[in-house]
Amino acid sequence: MSEKKPTAEELAQRIDQLLVVLKQISEDLTDISKHLKIEAPVAPATAPAPSAPTPTAAQMRTIADVRTVFPNELESMLFFEDAGKYIVIKPRQYLGSENFAKIASLVRGEGGEYISAGKESHFRVPKETR
C-alpha cells in the first residue's frame, strides 16, 4: 500500500488552515491575558531588606578600592596615585595588547577611561561613585 503524496497546493491549503487556527489561539490568549491583568489582585509591595546602608550622597573611592578590582598579576604591573577627583593608574612596564585590553575593560567597568597622552598616557577612575 502506497500513501498518496500531497501536492504543493494541498500543503499550502493545510498551512493556511493552521495559520487561521494559530491566529484564533493568539487572539484567545491575548483576550485571556487582558482579563487576568484586570482581575489580578495587586499584592502589597514588600521592600527587600537592605544589605548595606544606601548612601544619599556620592561615596568616594580610595586607591585601595580601585586596586581590589584588578587581579594580582595585573595589579603588580600598575602604579596607582590619588590625583584629586581621580585615581590615576599608570603602567610600571610594557603591558602588551592583551593586558592593556583587560585593564581597559576593568577601568571602564568602574566608570573610568583611558587618557592617551604619549608618555603621560594613563587610565583614570573617578573617585566619586553614584
Secondary structure, DSSP 8 states (H G I E B T S, - for coil): -------HHHHHHHHHHHHHHHHHHHHHHHHHHHHHHHHS----------SS---SS-EE--HHHHHTTS-HHHHTTEEEEEETTEEEEEESS--HHHHHHHHHHHHHHTT-EEE--GGG-EEEEESEE-
